[in-house]
């Protein structure tokens, strides 16, 4: 290693393939795969022409990874000079040491379909290719400034690039930000007088409470009513900023308990929010709760309850409650509504009297119908507590204002770095001379498509393999990412015979279908409906049946596709088929090994991929309808492919079925097909147009002796197969 700046005992390095950026080890972040600068294995690898990676975070090392000249110019203008490397791809790496290990942050530029990543601050858990390595395009990584690595604070690095992610500022107290009772314009606060307005329209300057070493570690966005502190990597709304201003909380601290009550009182004194019964003293509060049982106007009770607990009663007679902890509407029943009313007013006997119960339910039912939330746009995807528009790139807090039922349980990550997930996808679908790395992109696109609450491309997906090859684990990966509550599991037989089985699809992002059998696919109408945004009749016990479009992405893990009676283009064009050609030992929990931050980063990556997919309107490796038809037929009837490779059609010829079946059984696993029973092989032969029958045939051309055999008429082995297949 020639760069003396990196010869630090605290730093760590990893092995990277020659002329590549991909680590040699799948789990490169583990200590066993990391090396000190003077380790002989590392030095020998570099000597042999291999590349190496520099692990950020170790020794508090952070690297500005500038992909554009604008990022490089900002780094040189706003930060001190430091060790600088020109990357093989044309970018620049600026090396710094911070006071503590940094988190990785991404720099994005543009909006909507033009939004793109232009660089990163690479921190703990990330790596950059080291100087002296060779880029895949053949260009070396060379040192531009041969000076020591400079020390800088995390605040200085983040503040220098604040305009690239200040639009992504989050609120630490989002539970208050969308409630009208607590809302007031952040511009009313006096702290804004100490800030300057930037070209982007936001206010920027030193933090009004703890100050700033850079003079620009604090920003306020009046349009979104939020603030952000770059030193503590935290933010909030107007209420939390008032609490900071009044010294009721420290920067980064949650606003809760006594501090929350005092902040509300202060906001009322300043006239920012109206006085409200929610902020009465405890004795007055108890008096109000007792008075609730004496409501003379039942409609007023209903309105009061729905203000406390957003409730919706839809046209099919189904109740919905807003869950503030998970930021979504959730289906419930009347009993849950009554319990919620009791809890709201702390009166367990409030709803037990039959007259009270029926009257309360009726007024709440009517008020809840009037409280119909707005319909969410199909292009919206909710990550944790934030809604993102896939097309425009806009995002805003989730609230009961919109009817959202499928939040993905991960917040948006800072980068797109997902090394463990990337390695799993590669292990599952990449095989030399069989499938290249573009199939990784296909799996990512399928996962991205599953996030959507509509089916614009009308596709269903099949992962195919003979067993122990990762296809079920891929379903598990997708299921963990979108959330178990957003996944339905069913079988085609149940869907076609059970009255209530369609409920497995209702309000789900994905439906996982179990192994398909030939007998299950006599009629393809159901599958077409499931992926075609057709109306499906849903029926719940005790509820009025109704029709609604299904948006659940259909994903099947199967050993073989079923033979279909439907040979139309309308059927075959819907399929995207992915082979899983490798086999693995069982017992390893590969999904459990994925760190949580990778699911958050996968959210960022898949949102971008979904945007690109909708713009392109086709999946990677999707192929033409003709190619898809051929792939489907080969995987549903491998006998046809076997005959094509090993036999010629000859009207007066025949082969013995036992010998044919023996060779077929050898060929199937070698070509990633499951074994077929004698009965199934016979059925597939018939589908190919060949007849089997018992026939007496000569045992030898030299005698007239005959023997009774089951034969296949119309086939003769190709010359190169005569040695392995007997011909009687």
N, C-alpha and C positions, 0 to 999 in steps of 0.2 A: 504494500500500500504506500504510494508515493506521497500522498497529501499529508504533510506533517500535522496540519490542523486537526485531522481526524485521529491522530495517534494519542488518544486519551483513554485511560483505564476505565473510565465510567461509561464510555460509548459501547454500543453493540452493533454487530454487522451480521448479515445473512448471505447465503449463497444464492446467486441468481444465474439462470441458464445463459450460456454464451449468446451474445447478440439478441437477448430478449430482456423483458422487464419483469418476467414471471419468476417468483422464488422457486427454488428446487424443491423445498419441503412444503407439503400441503399445509402443515400447521406451523408455519414459519415463526409465529409470534411466541411460541413456547420456548422456554429457556434452553432446552436441549438442542434447539436449532439455531441458536444465536452464538456469536463468537466475539472474543476480544480482538483488538486490532492486530495483535501479534500471534494469534493462534495459527499453528502450522497448517491445519486443514484449510483455513481461509486463505492463507498466503499461497498454498499449493494450488488451490482452485483458481486464484487470480493468475498465477504463473502459467497455468494450463490454458489460459484464454477465456476463463469464465468471467461473468459480470458479478458484481456484489451490490448489496443494498445497505443503506445506512438507516438504522432503526431510530426513529424519532422518539423523544420521551426519555430515553436513557441519557443520564448526565444532563437532564433538563434541556436536551437539544430540540430545537424547533426550526423548521425550514419553510421559508416562503417559496412556494412552488408556483412561479409566474409563467402562465401559458401564453400571455400576450405582452406586447411591448408596453402597454398602458400600465399593467400591474408592475412590471419591472421599473418603469419610470417613477411610479408612486413609492416603491420601496427605496429607490435611491434618493428621492426628494425628501421623504418624511422620516426615514430611519437612518441610523448611523451606518457608516461604511463597515462592511464585514466580509468574511470569506464568501466568494461568489463563484458559481460554476455555471458554465454554458451547457445546457442539456443537448443530447443528440437530436431531440425533436424540435430544437429552435427556441426553447424557453430558457428560463434562468432559475437557479436555486440560490437563495440567500440564507446562509446559516446563522442562527442565533442561539444563545443560551439564556433561558428564562429563569426566574426565581423558583418556579415549581413546574412540573410537567404540564404542558398545555393540552387542551382538547383540540382535535382537528376541526377547522372551520373552512367552509367552501365559499368561493367568490363567484357569484352569479351575475350575469349582465343581460339586460333585455327583459321582455315580458312575453307571456303567451307562447306561441310556437317559435318565437325568435329567442326565447330565454335559453342561455347556454352557460356552462361552467367555464370560467376563465382562469382559475387558479385555486390554490388552497394555502392555508397555514397548516403544515403537516405536524401533528403532535403525537402524543402517546398512542400506540397501536397502529401507526402508519409508518411507511418507509419511502425513501427515495433512492433511485439508482445512483451509485457513487461515482466520483470523478475517475476517469481512466477506463470506465466501462464503454461498451460499444452499443449504440442504439440499434434496433432492428433494421433501420434504414442504412446502417453502415457508418453513421457519423459518431465520433467519440464524444464523451462528456469531458470537457476541458476546463481547467481553472482559469477564470477571468481576472479575479483579484486574489493574489497570493498573500493575504494578510490574515491575522488571527481572527478567530470567531468572536464576535462582539457580544457583550451581555446586554439584554434588553428585558423589560418587564412584559408580562402577558398583556397588560393594559396598553402598552405602547404598540405592540404588534397588532392587536385587535383594532385600536383606535385609528391606526394608519389606513385601514381599509374599510372603515365603517360604512361608507356609502354603498358597498357591495352586498351588505346583508342587513342593513338597518331596516329594510322593508320586511324582514323576517322576525322582527323583535316580538317576543312572547310576553305574556303577563303571568306573573307568579300567582295572582289571585283572580284567575279567569272566572271563578264562580260568581264574582260580583260584577264583572265587566259588562254583562249583557242584561242586567236587571235594571229596569227603569227606576226602581225605588232608590238605587244607589248611584245612578248615573248623574254626572254633571260634566260640563266641558272642561277638559284639562287646561285649556287656555285661561281659565279664571285664576289659576294659581300664580302667586307673585314670583315663584322661582323662575318662570320663563323670562322675566325681565333681565336675568343675568346671562341669558343665552343669545346667540346670534342665529339668524335665519339663513339656511344654506340654499343653494340653487335648487335642491330637490324639494324645497318647501318645508323641510323639517327644521327644528330648532336644535342647535348643537353648541356644546361648550363644556366647561369644567363641571363636575358633579356639584350641585349646590350645597351638599352637606359635607362630604368628605374630601372635596376638591379633586384635582387631577394633576398627575405629573406631566401629562401631554397637553392639557388645556382643552381636550376634546373627547373625554371619555363618557359623555352623557348626551343622549338625544331624546327629543320629544316629537312624536308624530301626532299633530292635532287632528288630522283626518281620520285616524284610527283610535284616537283618544288613549294612547299608550306612551310609556317612556321606557328607556333602556339604559342600563349601566354596563359599560364594557369592562370595567375592572372586576366586578363580581358576577358578570355574565347572568344578569337577572333583570327583570322588568316588572311592570304592573300597569294599573289604570290610574285614573285621577284620584280615586279614593286612597290607594296605597301611596301615591306621591304626597297627598295631604298628610298622611300619617308620618312620612319621612320628614316633611317640612316642619311638623309639630313635634318632632323628636319622640314619637310614640313607638316607632320600630326602627331597627337598623337596616341598612341596605342589604337586601338578600333575605331578610326575615319575612315570614308569612304574617299577614294581617289577620289576626284571630283573637278570640277571647276578649279580655278587658280592653286591649288596644283597639280592637274593632269597634267596641261600644263607644269609647272615647272619641274615636275618629268620626263616627256617625254624629255624635253630639256636637263636635266642632263644626262639621259640615252643615248641620242645621243652624247653629249660631251664626255662621257666615252667610246663610241663605242659599247655600249650594243645592241642598235637597230639602223637600218638605218634611214637616214633622209627621210621624207615622206611628200607629199603635205598636209596630214591631219594636220600637225603641222606648216603650214605657218602662217604668220601674217594675220590679218583680211583683210587688203587691198589686199594682194596677193591672199587670198582665194576668194575674190569677183571677182578679175580679172580672176581667173581660172573658176569661175562659168559662167561668161560672155562668156569665150572662149569655154565652153562646147557646145553652140549652133552652133559653127563653126567647130565642129568635121568633118574632112575630111575623117577619117577612122571610119565608123560606128561600125565596130567590136571592135575597141578600146573602144568606148563608152560603149558597152555592157559589156566588161570585167571589165571596171572601175565600172559600176553600180553594177554588181554581187559581186565585192569585197566589195562594201559598203553595199549592201543589198542581202545576199544570196538568190538566186532564182532558182527554179527547174521546168522544163517543162517535164512532164512524157509522156510515150508512148501512153496514151489514150487521149492526148490533154488537160490535166488538169494542171493548174498553181499552184505552191506552193511557199509561202514566209516563210522565217525563222523569227519567232517572238522572238527577244532576251529577252523580258521581261518574257515570259512564257516558254522559252527554248524548242520550238517545231516548227515543220513545220505545216503550216496551209493552207488549200485549199483557193484559191482566183480566181478572174477572170481577164480578160485583163484590165478592167477599173482600178482595184486596182493596177495593175502593172504600168500603165501609171501615176497614182497619185503618186505612190512611186518614179518613175523617176523624176517627177516634184519636189517633196519634196527634193529629194537627191541633186538637183542642183538649187533649189530655183528659178525656172523659170516656172511660171504658164502657159505661152503661148508656152512652149517648144514642147509639143506633140499635139497641136490642129490642126496644118496644116496637111491635109490628107496625103501628101507625107511624111512629117516627121514622122507622126504617124505610117504608115505602115512600113517604113524603120526601125524605132526604134524597133517596135514589132518583126520584122523578125530577126534582129540581136540579140536581147535579147533572143528570142525564141531558136535560135540555141546555143547561149552561155549557156543558162539555161539547155538545154538538155545535153550539155557536162559537166555541173556541177552536174551530178547525184550523190546524197549522197550515202554513203555505207549503205547496208541493215543491220538493227539492228538484233542481235541474238534474237530468240524467248524467251530465258531465261532471257532477260534483263527487268527490271522494273525500270521506272524513277520516283523518288520522287523529286518533285520541280526541282532543277537544277543538280541533281546527278543521275547517272545511276548505278543500282546495278544488279549484276548477281546472280540470285536466287540460282544457283547450286554452284558456286565457292565462293560466298561471296565477290568477287572483286567489287570495285566501282570506278567511275571516273567522271569528269565533263561532263555534257551534252553539245553538240555543234552541229553546222550545218553539221558537218562531217558525222553524222549518221541520217538516215531517221527515226525520232521518232515523233509520232503524238499524243501519249496518256500519257503525264506526269500526274502523280497523284499529286494534288495540295497541298501536305503536305510534309514538310521536315521530315527527320528521327528523331524520338524522342530519348531522352536519356535513357529511361527505357521502360519496357513493362507494366507499371502500368496504367490500364484503368478501375477504379472502377465504373464509371457511365455506361460505355458501358457494362461491365460485368453484372451489376445489371439488365440492360434492357434485355439482352439476357436471363438471368435467369428467369425474369418475363414472357417472351414470351413463352419459350418452356419447362420449368421445372414444373412438376405437380406431387404431391405425388401419388404413385401407378400407374402412367400413363407414365411419361417420366422422366428419371433421368438427372443429370447434364452433362452427356456425350454429350447430344444434344447441349449444349453450344459450345462444341468443333466442332460439325458439322457445326453450323452457322459460326464460325470463319473460318473453312476450305473453306466454300462456298465463303466468302468474299475474302479470300486469293487467291482462284482460279480465281476470277473475275479480279484480277490485271494482270493476264498473257495475253500475246498477242498470245497465241496458245492454242489448246484444246487437250492436250495429253491424258486425261482420258475420253474424249467423253461423257460428262454428261450434262444433263439439270436438273433444280431444280424446285421443286414445294413446295411452302409453303401453307398449307391447313388449313382452319378453317372456322367457320360459320359466322364470322364477328366481328368487334371490338376486335380483338385478337392480333394485332400487326404485322400481316404479311406485310401489306402495309408500316408500319413504318420501318420494317426491310429493305424493298427495299429502302426507303428514306435514311436510315443509310448507306447502301452500295453505293447509288448514291452520297451522300455527300462526302463519303470517296474517291471514285475513280474520282469524279468531274463530274459536270453536262454535260460538253462537251464530256465526254467519255461514256455517256449513251444514248441509243436510246429507244424510246417508240413506240409500234405498236400493231396491232391486227393480228391474223392469217388470218382473212378474207381479210384484206388489203394486206397482204404479198402475198396471193395467187391470188389476182385479179388486183392489181395495178402495172403498168409497172415500176414506179419509187419508189415503197415502199421499195425495197431492200436497197435503199440509207439510210434508218433508221438504218441498220446494219453496213454500211460501216465505217471502221476505228473506231469502238466502242468497248469498253471493255465489256459492258453489254447491253443487250436488255431486257426491262421489258415488258412482255406481259400481257394484261388485262385479265379479267375473261373469261375462256374458256367455250364454249357451246358445247353440243354434236354434233351439226350440223357442227361445225368447224373442226372436226377431222375425216372426212371420209377417208382422205389420210394422212398418217404419214410421207411421203417422205420429206416434208419441214422441219419438226422438226429434222429428222435424219441428214439432210444437215447442219442445223444450229449448231449442236453440234459435227459434225463428221469431221470437217476440210475439207469438200467437197468444190469444186469450185462452186461459186454462180455468176450468171451473174448480174453485176451491170450496170445500165443505168442512166445517168444524162441527163437532157434536153440539147440538142445542142451539146452533146459530143459523142464520139465513145464508144459504149458498150464494156465491157471487162469482163473477168472472173478473180476472185480472191477468195482466201480462206477466209471464215469468221472466226473470232476468238472471236466474241461477246459471252459472257456467257449468256445463256438463263435462266431467272429467272421469274417464274410465281407466282403470288399471287391469289389464287382461293378458292372459297367455296367448290368446288368439282371437281375432275378430270373428264374429259369427257370419255365417253365410246368409246373405240377405236376398229376399225375393224381389226387392226393389232395386232395379238396375238403372234407374233414371239418373240424369245429371243432377237433378234437384236433391237427390240423396247423397251422392258421392261428393259433391262440391262442398258439403258442410263439414267434411272430416279433415282434421289435421292429425296425422299419425306420426308418433315418435317412437323409434325403436330404442330399447334399453339393452344393448348387446353384451354387457359385461355381467359377470356373476361375482358375488361376494360371500364371505363367511357371515353367518348369522350371529346375533348376540350383541352387536355394537349399537349403542344409542347415538347415532350420528346427528340426529336433530338436537338432542340434548347438549351436544358439544358446541353448538353455535352460540356465541356470546350475544347477549341481548342487544348490544349496540349495533350488531350487524343487521338485525331485523329493522332497526330504525334507519340505518343507512340504506337498506334495501327498499324502504318506503320511498326515499328520495330517488333512488335509481329507477324503480318501477313506475313512479309518476312520470318521469321523463320518457321512459320507454312507452308507456301508454299513450302519451301525447304524440310521439313519433308514429306509433302503430295506427292511431286513428287518422293521422294525416296521410300515411302511406296506404292504408286500407288492405294490407296483405301481410301474412305472417312469413317470417324467414323460413325457407325450405317448404313453403306451402305447396308449390308446384302448380301445374295446370290441372284442370279437371281430369284430363286423360291420365296424367301421371298419378294423381290421387286415386283414380279408379284402379289402376294397375297395382298400386301399393296395397290398396284395400283387398283386392281379389287375392293377391299373393298371401296376405296375412290371414285371410279367412279360409282359403282353400290352398294349403301348401302342396296338395297332391298335384294340382295343375302345374305348379312350378317344377315339381319333381319330374313329372312326365315330360315337360318341355325340355329339360336338361338331359334326360337319360333315354328317351324313347322316340321312335318314329311311329307315325300312324300308318298302318298297313291293313286294308280290309280283311284279308284272308289269314292274317297272323293271329297268334295268341301267346300269352305268357301265363305261367302258373302264378296264381294269386299269392301263395305262401312265399315264393321267392321275391315277388314284387314287394310284399309287405315287409319282408326282412330287410331289403335294401332301403326301403322308405324309412324304416325305424332307425337305421344307421344315419341316414341323411338328415332327418329332422333336427336333432339337437345340434348338429354341426352347422346348421343354418338358422339357429335361433328360433326354432319352432318347438312347440310342445309335442310329446308323444301322442299318437292317435290310437284309439282302440280299433280292433278289427272292424267292428260295426261302423264306427265313424269313417274309417278309411273307405269302406265299401260305399257309404252314402256320398262321400265326396267324389268318388269315382263316377257314380251315377250323375252327379252335378256336372261332371266334365263330359258326359255323354258316352261313357263306356259301360258295357254290360258284363256282369260276372255270371257264370253258370257252371254247374257240374258237367264235366265232359270226360269221355274216355279218350285217352291219347296214347300214342305209341311210346314205349319206354326207350326204344332205340330204332334207328333207321335200318338196322341189320336184321331185326326180327319183327314178327307181327304181334308180339305181346303188347297188351295195353294195360293202363292203370287209370283209375278214376281220380280226377283232380278238379278243383275249382280253378277256372281259368278266366282270364280277362281277354275278351275278343277285341281285335282291332289294333293291338300294340305289338311292336317288336323292338328289342333293345337296339340302341345305336351301336355301331361296330365297336366303339371304344369301351362299351359296357358288357360285351359278350362274356368276358372272362369272369365277371362277378355275378351276372344274372343268368341262371340256367334257362335254356330254351329246349323244351321237350319236342 
